[in-house]
Amino acid sequence: MPTDKTNSISFRVKNASGSILTIILEPWANEYTVQPGDELEVVERGGDPVEQIGVQAEDAKLIFFARTGSIMSAWRDGRELP
């Protein structure tokens, strides 16, 4: 998680299933896999405070829709993923 938490929101996603979970960050279409038992943190910084962050669940996917003007990133073990 970034140290500057000004105007940021984070979601900790734990894969409690027995299958691989795919996390997708839109509108960039960045995809990350979360193995069973592992965690991933999704962090959004900035964005229009009036808008809501969207989250859509599909079979083995969670899709996060960022707010206008924001930057969304994925973190694992305290490090930002590419």
N, C-alpha and C positions, 0 to 999 in steps of 0.2 A: 504494500500500500504506500502511495506517495506520502511524504512527510507534510507537504502543504495540503491541508484538508479544506482550504477555503473553497466554498461553493462546490463541494464534492459529495457524491453519494456512492456508497459501496454495497455490493451484494456478495455475500459469501455463499457459494454454491457447493454443496457436498453431494457427491454421487453415492447415494445409499442403495442403489440398485445393484444387480449382479451383471449389468451390461455397461458398455462404454456409452458415455453421454457426450454429445457434441454441443458446444456453446458457440453461437454465432452472434457477432456484433454487427449490427446494421446502422448505417448504410454502407459500411466498408466491406461487408461479407467476409470479415475475418473469422476463421473457424479454429476452435481449440477443442481438444479431446480431454475428457476427464475420466480416468480409469475408475472402476468400482472401488469405493472407499477413499478416494482422493477428493481434494477440494481445489476450487479455483475462485479467485476473487475478481469480480467485475467492478471497475471503478469508472464513474463518469465525472468529469470536471467541466464546469462552465455550463452553458446552455441557457435556454429561456426558462426562467423560474415558473412561468405560467403553464408551460407544457408539462405533460406527464411522460415518464419513461414507460415504454411499452415492453411487455414480456409475453411471449407466445410459447406455449408448450406444444410440442409435437411428439411423435413416438419416442425417439431417443435423443431429442433436441430441445434446447431452450434458446430462443431467439430474443435478443435484447435490442430494442429500437431506441437509439439515442435521441435526445432533444436537439432542436435546431441550435447550431452554434457550439455544440459541446464536443468533447473528445472523450472517447470511451476506450478503455484498455483492459487487458486481462493480466492478472498477477498470480504467481505461484511461488510459495516459499519466500515471500518478500521481494521477489524480482519481477519486473515487468517483462511480459513475453513479447516476442517480436510479432 
